[in-house]
Amino acid sequence: MKEEFYILEVDEEFMIISVTDRGARVVRRGFNSREEALREFPQAA
């Protein structure tokens, strides 16, 4: 199963989501910037 990570911005909050062939889920939320999210999850680039 392939898993891809994406950064999503909603209402000035950034979150990391995981997408697989079985669906999507929020991995972590509460980042203040895209750069902060990338430091924690560089695979979301």
N, C-alpha and C positions, 0 to 999 in steps of 0.2 A: 504494500500500500504506500503510495507516494504522498508525502505531506509537504505542503508549501505554506510559507508564512507571509503574511501581508500586514502592512500598517494601515490602519483605518482611522480617519479623523472624524469625530462626531462632536458637535457643540464645543469646539476648542479643546477637546480631550483626545489624546491619541491612544490607540489600543492595538495589540497584536492579535491577529486572528490566524487560526490554523485551518487550512482547507484540504480535505482528502476526498476520495471518491465516495465516502460515506457521509459527507456533510461538512459543516463548518462549526467552529467553536471559538469563543474568546479565550485566549491563553492568558493574557494579562492586560489590565487597563489602568488608567490613571497617569499616563505619561503626559508631561507638559509640552513636549516638543517631539518632532520627528527624530531629531538627533539623539535625544534621550532614549527613545524607543530602539533606535538602531544600535546604541551602545549595549543594550541588554540583549537584543536579538539581531545580531548582524546578518543572520541568514534571511532576514526579511527585506534585504536590499534589492 
